[in-house]
Amino acid sequence: MKRIFFAILLMASLVVYSKSVLAADPVKVDGSSTVFPITEAVAEEFGKSGGGKVIVGISGTGGGFKRFCRGETDISDASRPIKQKEIDACRASGVQYIELPVAYDGLAVVMNPQNSWVDHLTVEELKKIWEPAAQNAITKWSQIRDGFPAEDIQLFGPGTDSGTFDYFTEVINGKGGSSRGDFTASEDDNVLVEGVASSGGGLGYFGLAYYEENADRLKIVPVKDAGSAQAVVPTKETVLGGSYTPLSRSIFIYVNKDSLKKKPAVAKFVRYYLENASTLSEEVGYVSLPQSEYQAGLNKI
């Protein structure tokens, strides 16, 4: 009886200890503001289920990778694949990782609802607005297309640490990071929403979820690619079906392998993430992956 009593006491103490460890050493996540709504939703549900505490930051994809490759975080949210210089930084620090796609996203091009003259923009017109040569030169809507009024253009976009900035500039301007610099930049998409919503000639871009969250304050711009018969609005169907080009993409989390092995809460959170990302990504305005891709991620970890 004494042995059974002490065995039960030991098991109870181990449960208490494991819970205290989880509470004392939370899962640390940082990175993309685009991926943030999904990760935040997963973290919230994970906490409600008793899984433990998760701290989620928003320093942009590039800023997140800087911290991740220094070993400061367990998981990095990313709205683009990791760059070679970031791979090298992780390797130099001995940080090994697993790349896990978690959803599809369409970049929303948005304008102020007062804008009555734009019914769509072409990829070439977006390039004319955002390319480096446009800086201090393209400042009026009348310079974009015949028939547009001589209204000032006020531009709002992600900062240079953002994966959304990298992706947009690559597919629109032809080179990642190549952009005019005279626009209001922020890693916080809510700041961009406020800017466009309060500027009559405002134009900006960010993840689709932020538009859907603020659809009553913004006007979305259909985009026409060179090979498309008509302009397309980003929706679940057009992103998943591939007709919203070139502004559709996969978004990711990167997981530190060492954290997976040494922090039970990280492994538990990542499993929970992949098991629930299909539902939660849709709830916050993104497009879920096929279930087979989530299972492939679970197989990886």
C-alpha positions as CSV (number, residue, x, y, z in Angstrom):
1,M,0.0,0.0,0.0
2,K,2.8,2.4,0.8
3,R,4.4,1.7,-2.6
4,I,1.2,2.4,-4.4
5,F,0.7,5.6,-2.3
6,F,4.2,6.9,-3.1
7,A,3.7,6.0,-6.8
8,I,0.5,8.0,-7.0
9,L,2.2,10.9,-5.1
10,L,5.1,10.8,-7.6
11,M,2.8,10.8,-10.6
12,A,0.8,13.7,-9.2
13,S,4.0,15.7,-8.5
14,L,5.3,15.0,-12.1
15,V,2.0,16.4,-13.5
16,V,2.3,19.5,-11.3
17,Y,5.9,19.9,-12.3
18,S,5.2,19.5,-16.0
19,K,2.4,22.1,-15.8
20,S,4.7,24.5,-14.0
21,V,7.4,24.0,-16.6
22,L,5.0,24.8,-19.4
23,A,3.8,27.9,-17.6
24,A,7.3,29.1,-16.8
25,D,8.7,28.5,-20.4
26,P,6.0,29.6,-22.9
27,V,6.1,29.0,-26.6
28,K,7.7,32.0,-28.3
29,V,6.5,33.0,-31.7
30,D,7.4,36.1,-33.8
31,G,7.4,37.2,-37.4
32,S,4.9,38.0,-40.1
33,S,1.9,40.2,-39.4
34,T,0.1,38.4,-42.2
35,V,0.4,35.0,-40.5
36,F,-0.2,36.6,-37.1
37,P,-4.1,36.3,-37.2
38,I,-3.9,32.5,-37.8
39,T,-1.2,31.9,-35.1
40,E,-3.0,34.2,-32.7
41,A,-6.3,32.2,-33.2
42,V,-4.5,28.9,-32.8
43,A,-2.6,30.2,-29.6
44,E,-5.9,31.4,-28.1
45,E,-7.7,28.0,-28.7
46,F,-4.6,26.1,-27.5
47,G,-4.6,28.1,-24.3
48,K,-8.3,27.4,-23.8
49,S,-7.7,23.7,-24.2
50,G,-5.1,23.8,-21.4
51,G,-2.2,23.4,-23.7
52,G,-0.1,26.3,-22.2
53,K,0.9,29.8,-22.8
54,V,2.0,31.1,-26.3
55,I,3.5,34.5,-26.8
56,V,3.0,35.8,-30.4
57,G,4.9,38.9,-31.7
58,I,4.7,40.9,-34.9
59,S,8.1,42.1,-36.1
60,G,7.6,41.2,-39.8
61,T,8.9,38.1,-41.6
62,G,12.4,39.4,-41.9
63,G,12.5,40.7,-38.3
64,G,11.1,37.3,-37.1
65,F,13.8,35.4,-39.0
66,K,16.5,37.5,-37.4
67,R,15.3,36.6,-33.9
68,F,14.6,32.9,-34.9
69,C,18.1,32.5,-36.4
70,R,19.6,33.8,-33.1
71,G,17.7,31.2,-31.2
72,E,15.4,33.7,-29.5
73,T,12.1,32.2,-30.6
74,D,10.7,28.7,-31.1
75,I,8.6,29.4,-34.1
76,S,8.8,32.1,-36.9
77,D,5.7,33.2,-38.8
78,A,6.6,33.8,-42.4
79,S,4.6,35.1,-45.4
80,R,7.4,34.0,-47.8
81,P,9.9,31.2,-47.9
82,I,13.2,31.7,-46.0
83,K,15.9,33.6,-47.9
84,Q,19.4,32.3,-48.4
85,K,21.0,34.9,-46.2
86,E,18.6,33.8,-43.4
87,I,19.4,30.2,-44.1
88,D,23.1,31.1,-43.7
89,A,22.4,33.0,-40.4
90,C,20.5,30.0,-39.0
91,R,23.3,27.7,-40.0
92,A,25.9,29.9,-38.4
93,S,24.0,29.9,-35.1
94,G,23.4,26.1,-35.3
95,V,19.6,26.6,-35.6
96,Q,17.9,23.8,-37.6
97,Y,14.3,24.1,-38.6
98,I,11.3,22.6,-40.2
99,E,9.3,24.6,-42.8
100,L,5.5,24.0,-42.5
101,P,2.9,25.7,-44.9
102,V,-0.2,26.6,-43.0
103,A,-2.5,28.3,-45.4
104,Y,-2.9,30.2,-48.7
105,D,-3.3,34.0,-48.8
106,G,-4.2,36.5,-51.5
107,L,-2.7,40.0,-51.2
108,A,-5.5,42.5,-51.2
109,V,-4.9,45.8,-53.0
110,V,-7.2,48.3,-51.3
111,M,-8.3,51.9,-51.7
112,N,-10.4,54.5,-49.9
113,P,-14.1,54.0,-50.4
114,Q,-14.3,57.6,-51.7
115,N,-12.4,56.5,-54.8
116,S,-15.0,56.3,-57.5
117,W,-12.8,56.3,-60.5
118,V,-10.9,53.0,-60.1
119,D,-12.8,49.9,-61.0
120,H,-9.7,47.8,-61.4
121,L,-5.9,48.1,-61.8
122,T,-3.6,46.1,-64.1
123,V,-0.3,44.6,-62.9
124,E,1.5,47.1,-65.2
125,E,-0.4,50.0,-63.5
126,L,0.5,48.7,-60.1
127,K,4.2,48.6,-61.2
128,K,3.9,52.2,-62.5
129,I,2.7,53.2,-59.1
130,W,5.1,51.3,-56.9
131,E,8.4,50.9,-58.9
132,P,11.5,52.8,-57.7
133,A,11.3,55.2,-60.7
134,A,7.9,56.4,-59.4
135,Q,9.3,58.0,-56.3
136,N,8.5,61.7,-56.2
137,A,7.5,61.4,-59.9
138,I,4.1,59.5,-60.0
139,T,2.0,61.4,-57.5
140,K,-1.4,61.9,-59.2
141,W,-4.0,59.4,-60.2
142,S,-4.2,61.1,-63.6
143,Q,-0.7,59.8,-64.3
144,I,-1.8,56.2,-64.0
145,R,-4.6,56.1,-66.7
146,D,-6.3,58.5,-69.0
147,G,-9.6,59.6,-67.5
148,F,-8.4,59.4,-63.9
149,P,-8.7,62.7,-62.0
150,A,-5.7,64.8,-60.9
151,E,-6.1,63.6,-57.3
152,D,-3.1,63.0,-55.1
153,I,-2.1,59.4,-54.5
154,Q,-1.4,58.5,-50.9
155,L,0.4,55.2,-50.6
156,F,0.5,52.8,-47.7
157,G,2.4,49.5,-47.6
158,P,4.3,47.0,-45.4
159,G,7.8,47.9,-44.2
160,T,11.0,46.4,-45.6
161,D,11.1,43.6,-42.9
162,S,7.7,42.3,-44.1
163,G,7.5,39.2,-46.3
164,T,4.4,40.8,-47.9
165,F,6.7,43.7,-49.0
166,D,9.2,41.2,-50.4
167,Y,6.5,39.2,-52.2
168,F,4.6,42.1,-53.7
169,T,7.7,43.9,-55.0
170,E,9.0,40.7,-56.5
171,V,5.8,39.8,-58.5
172,I,4.8,43.4,-59.3
173,N,8.2,45.2,-59.8
174,G,10.2,42.2,-60.8
175,K,12.6,42.2,-57.9
176,G,12.1,41.6,-54.2
177,G,12.7,44.7,-52.2
178,S,12.6,47.0,-55.2
179,S,10.2,49.8,-54.4
180,R,9.7,53.5,-54.3
181,G,10.4,54.7,-50.8
182,D,8.0,57.7,-50.5
183,F,5.1,55.8,-48.9
184,T,3.9,55.3,-45.4
185,A,5.3,52.0,-44.2
186,S,4.5,49.9,-41.2
187,E,4.9,46.3,-40.1
188,D,1.5,46.6,-38.4
189,D,-1.3,46.1,-41.0
190,N,-3.8,47.8,-38.8
191,V,-1.8,51.1,-39.3
192,L,-2.1,50.6,-43.1
193,V,-5.8,50.0,-42.8
194,E,-6.2,53.3,-40.8
195,G,-4.0,55.2,-43.4
196,V,-6.0,54.1,-46.4
197,A,-9.3,54.5,-44.7
198,S,-8.5,58.1,-43.8
199,S,-7.0,59.3,-47.1
200,G,-9.2,60.1,-50.0
201,G,-6.7,59.1,-52.6
202,G,-5.3,56.3,-50.5
203,L,-4.0,53.0,-51.9
204,G,-2.3,50.1,-50.1
205,Y,-1.8,46.4,-50.0
206,F,-1.7,43.7,-47.3
207,G,-3.0,40.2,-46.5
208,L,-6.6,39.4,-47.5
209,A,-7.7,38.8,-43.9
210,Y,-7.1,42.4,-42.9
211,Y,-9.3,43.6,-45.7
212,E,-12.1,41.2,-44.8
213,E,-11.8,42.4,-41.2
214,N,-12.2,46.0,-42.4
215,A,-14.4,45.6,-45.5
216,D,-16.8,48.3,-44.3
217,R,-14.0,50.9,-44.2
218,L,-12.1,49.9,-47.4
219,K,-12.7,49.2,-51.1
220,I,-11.0,46.3,-52.7
221,V,-9.3,46.7,-56.1
222,P,-9.7,43.9,-58.7
223,V,-6.4,43.1,-60.3
224,K,-5.8,42.2,-64.0
225,D,-2.8,40.1,-64.9
226,A,-1.3,40.4,-68.3
227,G,-2.5,36.9,-69.3
228,S,-6.0,37.3,-67.7
229,A,-9.2,38.0,-69.7
230,Q,-10.6,40.1,-66.8
231,A,-9.7,41.6,-63.5
232,V,-10.0,39.3,-60.5
233,V,-10.9,39.9,-56.8
234,P,-9.2,37.8,-54.2
235,T,-11.5,35.3,-52.7
236,K,-11.2,31.8,-51.3
237,E,-12.2,30.4,-54.7
238,T,-9.9,32.7,-56.9
239,V,-6.9,32.1,-54.5
240,L,-7.4,28.3,-54.3
241,G,-8.2,28.1,-58.0
242,G,-5.2,30.0,-59.1
243,S,-7.0,32.7,-61.1
244,Y,-5.9,35.5,-58.7
245,T,-2.5,36.0,-60.1
246,P,0.2,37.0,-59.4
247,L,-0.8,38.0,-55.8
248,S,-1.6,34.6,-54.3
249,R,0.9,32.7,-52.2
250,S,1.5,30.1,-49.4
251,I,2.3,31.3,-45.9
252,F,4.4,29.3,-43.4
253,I,5.6,28.7,-39.9
254,Y,9.2,27.7,-39.3
255,V,9.8,25.5,-36.2
256,N,13.2,25.2,-34.4
257,K,14.0,21.5,-34.2
258,D,15.8,21.9,-30.9
259,S,12.7,23.4,-29.4
260,L,10.6,20.5,-30.7
261,K,12.9,18.1,-28.9
262,K,13.5,20.0,-25.7
263,K,10.2,21.9,-25.1
264,P,7.2,19.6,-24.9
265,A,4.9,22.6,-25.2
266,V,6.3,23.5,-28.6
267,A,5.7,20.0,-30.1
268,K,2.2,20.0,-28.6
269,F,1.5,23.5,-30.0
270,V,2.7,22.7,-33.5
271,R,0.6,19.5,-33.6
272,Y,-2.4,21.5,-32.4
273,Y,-1.6,24.1,-35.0
274,L,-1.6,21.7,-37.9
275,E,-4.6,19.8,-36.6
276,N,-6.7,23.0,-36.4
277,A,-5.2,25.3,-39.1
278,S,-7.8,24.2,-41.7
279,T,-10.7,25.5,-39.6
280,L,-9.0,28.5,-37.9
281,S,-7.3,29.8,-41.1
282,E,-10.8,30.0,-42.8
283,E,-12.3,31.7,-39.7
284,V,-9.7,34.6,-39.8
285,G,-10.0,35.1,-43.6
286,Y,-7.4,32.8,-45.2
287,V,-7.7,29.8,-47.5
288,S,-6.9,26.4,-45.9
289,L,-4.6,23.9,-47.5
290,P,-5.7,20.5,-48.7
291,Q,-5.9,18.1,-45.6
292,S,-3.1,16.0,-47.1
293,E,-0.7,18.9,-46.7
294,Y,-1.5,19.3,-43.0
295,Q,-1.0,15.6,-42.6
296,A,2.4,15.9,-44.4
297,G,3.4,18.5,-41.9
298,L,2.3,16.3,-39.0
299,N,4.4,13.5,-40.5
300,K,7.4,15.9,-40.6
301,I,7.3,16.6,-36.9
